[in-house]
Amino acid sequence: MAKCKFIVLIILIFFSVSITNSSEDRSSNPDHIYLNYESSLPYGYCIGVHAKVDEYFEIRWEFSGSNSLVGIKVYAMIDTEFAKFKNSQSFNSYQLSDGSHVQDSGTFIPKSNNEWYIVFLNADSNHQTTYLTYDVDFIDKVSILPFLVGLIIFISVVGVIIGVLVVVLHKKAKKKRQMQELDQEIPPVSHQIQRESIENAQSVKFCTNCGKIRRNDTAYCENCGKQF
């Protein structure tokens, strides 16, 4: 029993340390980044919102413009492509909104572990300015998964230990019950045998002359002939 308690204590300590280390490791890579801004966006200008994320993240974006004549294009791209975009070079990106909407929203899953930009661009043919309100939400979809896996493993191990303890205690109780039943089946004859032996010993008589055992139905000693 003491060994099982010691094992459970070791598992609890290990689980606590693992959760603490996991939290420390994620402190440099937050699992939820929410950015909300408002800005004037003239024609030909862009706004870039970025964060270092990987393919386990989900990026939710939305915008709303004040000018109903100005549509906004939305792109997703990594930092190296954003640098090309800023320098008016050819760049690779994922188009999230085609510029025909004054208000739009959507979701994007990053394709790799990189610094990802969500870019809002005023490229409307009317060449007008709009006042843009935009939100970008970087969400780690599996941030809770390591914790859940650890919790499931911990519960499973504790369950196995408890099961073993129950089986051991059940066997001990069963063995004790069998021993008690066995003791009840053995008749207490030892005192009876001892009492009968004493009574038999008291009924035996000896010859006072030679010491031989005297039979109750004789008047003379069979060994020395002395008369009783």
C-alpha positions as CSV (number, residue, x, y, z in Angstrom):
1,M,0.0,0.0,0.0
2,A,2.8,2.4,0.9
3,K,4.6,1.7,-2.4
4,C,1.4,2.4,-4.4
5,K,1.0,5.8,-2.5
6,F,4.6,6.6,-3.3
7,I,4.1,5.9,-7.0
8,V,0.9,8.0,-7.2
9,L,2.8,10.9,-5.5
10,I,5.7,10.6,-8.1
11,I,3.1,10.7,-11.0
12,L,1.4,13.8,-9.5
13,I,4.8,15.6,-9.3
14,F,5.7,14.6,-12.8
15,F,2.4,15.7,-14.2
16,S,2.6,19.1,-12.4
17,V,6.2,19.7,-13.7
18,S,5.1,18.8,-17.2
19,I,2.2,21.2,-17.2
20,T,4.5,24.0,-15.8
21,N,7.1,23.4,-18.5
22,S,4.4,23.3,-21.2
23,S,3.1,26.7,-20.0
24,E,6.7,28.1,-19.9
25,D,7.4,26.9,-23.4
26,R,4.2,28.5,-24.8
27,S,4.9,31.9,-23.1
28,S,7.1,32.9,-26.1
29,N,4.4,31.8,-28.5
30,P,1.0,33.1,-27.3
31,D,-1.9,30.9,-28.4
32,H,-4.3,33.8,-29.0
33,I,-3.5,37.3,-30.5
34,Y,-6.3,39.7,-31.1
35,L,-5.7,42.9,-32.9
36,N,-8.4,45.6,-33.5
37,Y,-7.6,48.9,-35.3
38,E,-9.2,51.8,-37.1
39,S,-7.3,53.8,-39.7
40,S,-7.7,56.1,-42.7
41,L,-6.7,54.2,-45.8
42,P,-6.1,56.4,-49.0
43,Y,-5.9,54.9,-52.4
44,G,-2.8,52.8,-53.1
45,Y,-2.0,52.4,-49.3
46,C,-2.1,49.2,-47.3
47,I,-2.2,48.0,-43.7
48,G,-0.4,44.9,-42.6
49,V,-1.1,42.9,-39.4
50,H,1.3,40.1,-38.6
51,A,2.3,37.4,-36.1
52,K,4.5,34.4,-36.0
53,V,2.2,31.4,-36.3
54,D,2.2,27.9,-37.8
55,E,-0.3,25.6,-39.6
56,Y,-2.0,24.8,-36.2
57,F,-3.3,28.3,-36.0
58,E,-6.4,29.8,-37.5
59,I,-6.5,33.5,-38.6
60,R,-9.8,35.1,-38.5
61,W,-10.1,38.5,-40.2
62,E,-12.8,41.1,-41.0
63,F,-13.0,44.7,-42.1
64,S,-15.6,47.4,-42.6
65,G,-15.0,50.6,-44.6
66,S,-16.8,53.9,-44.2
67,N,-16.8,54.7,-48.0
68,S,-19.4,52.6,-49.8
69,L,-17.5,53.3,-53.1
70,V,-14.2,51.8,-52.0
71,G,-13.7,48.1,-51.9
72,I,-10.8,46.5,-50.1
73,K,-8.5,43.7,-51.1
74,V,-7.2,41.3,-48.5
75,Y,-4.1,39.1,-48.8
76,A,-2.2,36.6,-46.7
77,M,1.5,36.3,-47.1
78,I,4.7,35.5,-45.3
79,D,7.2,38.2,-44.2
80,T,9.6,37.8,-47.2
81,E,6.7,38.2,-49.7
82,F,5.4,41.2,-47.8
83,A,8.8,42.8,-48.2
84,K,8.6,42.3,-52.0
85,F,5.0,43.6,-51.9
86,K,6.1,46.8,-50.1
87,N,8.9,47.3,-52.7
88,S,6.4,46.9,-55.6
89,Q,8.1,43.6,-56.7
90,S,6.4,40.4,-57.8
91,F,5.1,38.5,-54.8
92,N,3.3,35.3,-53.9
93,S,0.2,35.5,-51.6
94,Y,-3.2,34.1,-50.9
95,Q,-6.1,36.4,-51.9
96,L,-8.7,36.5,-49.2
97,S,-11.0,39.2,-50.5
98,D,-11.1,40.4,-54.2
99,G,-11.6,44.1,-53.6
100,S,-15.3,44.2,-54.5
101,H,-16.5,44.4,-50.9
102,V,-16.8,47.4,-48.5
103,Q,-17.3,44.9,-45.7
104,D,-16.0,41.3,-45.5
105,S,-14.7,38.6,-43.2
106,G,-13.1,35.2,-43.4
107,T,-10.7,32.6,-42.0
108,F,-7.3,31.6,-43.2
109,I,-5.1,28.6,-42.1
110,P,-1.3,29.3,-42.4
111,K,0.6,26.9,-44.6
112,S,3.9,26.9,-42.7
113,N,5.6,28.1,-39.5
114,N,6.4,31.8,-40.4
115,E,5.7,35.4,-39.8
116,W,2.4,35.7,-41.5
117,Y,0.8,39.0,-42.7
118,I,-2.8,39.9,-43.3
119,V,-2.7,42.8,-45.7
120,F,-5.6,45.2,-46.3
121,L,-5.1,47.1,-49.6
122,N,-7.1,50.0,-51.0
123,A,-6.7,49.4,-54.8
124,D,-10.2,50.6,-55.7
125,S,-10.6,52.1,-59.2
126,N,-12.3,55.2,-57.8
127,H,-9.1,56.3,-56.2
128,Q,-10.8,57.5,-53.0
129,T,-10.0,57.3,-49.4
130,T,-12.0,55.2,-46.8
131,Y,-11.9,54.9,-43.1
132,L,-11.2,51.3,-42.3
133,T,-12.1,49.3,-39.2
134,Y,-10.4,45.9,-39.1
135,D,-9.9,43.0,-36.8
136,V,-7.4,40.1,-37.0
137,D,-7.5,37.2,-34.6
138,F,-4.7,34.6,-34.4
139,I,-6.0,31.5,-32.6
140,D,-4.0,28.4,-31.8
141,K,-6.5,25.5,-32.4
142,V,-4.5,22.9,-30.5
143,S,-3.0,24.9,-27.6
144,I,-5.1,22.8,-25.1
145,L,-4.3,19.4,-26.8
146,P,-1.0,18.7,-24.8
147,F,-2.8,19.4,-21.6
148,L,-5.7,17.1,-22.5
149,V,-3.3,14.3,-23.5
150,G,-1.4,14.7,-20.3
151,L,-4.6,14.7,-18.3
152,I,-5.9,11.6,-20.0
153,I,-2.6,9.7,-19.4
154,F,-2.6,10.8,-15.8
155,I,-6.2,9.7,-15.2
156,S,-5.4,6.4,-16.9
157,V,-2.3,5.7,-14.8
158,V,-4.1,6.6,-11.6
159,G,-7.1,4.4,-12.6
160,V,-4.7,1.4,-13.2
161,I,-3.1,1.9,-9.8
162,I,-6.5,2.2,-8.1
163,G,-7.6,-1.0,-9.9
164,V,-4.5,-2.9,-8.7
165,L,-5.1,-1.7,-5.1
166,V,-8.7,-2.8,-5.3
167,V,-7.7,-6.3,-6.6
168,V,-5.0,-6.7,-3.9
169,L,-7.3,-5.6,-1.1
170,H,-10.1,-7.9,-2.4
171,K,-7.7,-10.9,-2.4
172,K,-6.6,-10.1,1.2
173,A,-10.1,-9.9,2.4
174,K,-11.1,-13.1,0.7
175,K,-8.1,-15.0,2.1
176,K,-9.0,-13.7,5.6
177,R,-12.6,-14.7,5.2
178,Q,-11.5,-18.2,4.1
179,M,-9.3,-18.6,7.1
180,Q,-12.1,-17.6,9.5
181,E,-14.4,-20.1,7.8
182,L,-11.8,-22.8,8.2
183,D,-11.3,-22.1,11.9
184,Q,-15.1,-22.4,12.4
185,E,-15.1,-25.9,10.7
186,I,-12.5,-27.4,13.1
187,P,-14.4,-28.8,16.2
188,P,-12.9,-27.9,19.6
189,V,-12.1,-31.5,20.7
190,S,-8.8,-30.9,22.5
191,H,-10.4,-30.2,25.9
192,Q,-12.7,-33.2,25.5
193,I,-9.8,-35.6,24.8
194,Q,-7.9,-34.1,27.7
195,R,-10.8,-34.6,30.1
196,E,-11.4,-38.2,29.0
197,S,-7.7,-39.0,29.5
198,I,-7.8,-37.7,33.0
199,E,-10.9,-39.7,33.9
200,N,-9.4,-42.9,32.5
201,A,-6.2,-42.2,34.4
202,Q,-8.2,-41.8,37.7
203,S,-9.9,-45.2,37.1
204,V,-6.6,-47.2,36.8
205,K,-5.4,-48.9,40.0
206,F,-2.0,-50.5,40.9
207,C,-0.8,-53.3,43.1
208,T,0.6,-51.9,46.4
209,N,3.1,-54.7,46.6
210,C,4.7,-54.8,43.1
211,G,3.3,-51.8,41.3
212,K,1.7,-53.6,38.4
213,I,-1.6,-52.5,37.0
214,R,-4.5,-54.1,38.8
215,R,-7.5,-55.3,36.9
216,N,-10.8,-54.2,38.4
217,D,-12.3,-57.7,38.2
218,T,-9.5,-59.6,40.1
219,A,-9.0,-60.2,43.8
220,Y,-5.3,-61.1,43.5
221,C,-2.4,-59.5,41.7
222,E,-1.6,-61.4,38.6
223,N,2.2,-60.7,39.1
224,C,2.9,-61.3,42.8
225,G,-0.3,-62.9,44.0
226,K,-1.0,-60.4,46.7
227,Q,-4.6,-60.3,47.8
228,F,-6.3,-57.0,47.3
